[in-house]
Amino acid sequence: MEEARERLRAGVAPSSVCGELAAGTARWENAAWAVGLALGIEEEELRRRLSIELDLQSEFEPGEEDLYAEILEMGGVFDVPKQLDEREQAVAEHLRVALRAQGGVGSGYFLSLQRGFVKGELARNFRALTGFGPRAGRGRPAEFWAALVAAGELLDPAEGDERGTVAQALAECRQRLADCTG
């Protein structure tokens, strides 16, 4: 674990550290375990995450340690949980209400949102949910948009990315809510 900690402190990405360590052992999960602990992920949480990937090594051959590590990274194994303050917890709960009202989502989309919750990327999740919207015939639009409006009102309006700002997404949510309740 000390080697993993040193490599991470040097700025090496967790998946790269895992791949490097896995190349030096027959039990690749030991490398993943060392990286997770070095990142400060609690043992119980790390055990849960790695149990999902239990037999993953059997799908790879020697020399594919980096690919193995990247798959773990994409699955969120190395995501460091962010401690949410009271406001952020309220935002997260509103976003979860919206997610439940959405009417079902694809597994990749769901995994991306779950990783965003773990890492505290609430504004990103807000914009993603706004862009996706409720599913036609399966979602509960009024509940979905109301939950997003409540979340958006608690977020920093200027925070944004290539999809736009929270303020832009919030304006869209308010309009969609008015459309489905008015």
Buried (B, 14 or more C-beta within 10 A) or exposed (E): EEBBBEBBEEEBBBBBBBBBBBBEEEEBBBBBBBBBBBBEBEEEEBEEBBEEBEEBBEEBEEEBBBBBBBBBBBBBBBBEBEEBEEEBEBBBBBBBBBBBBBBEBEEEBEBBBBBBBBBBBBBBBBBBBBEBBBBEEEBBBBBBBBBBBBBBBBBEBEBBEEEBBBBBBBBBBBEBBEEBEE
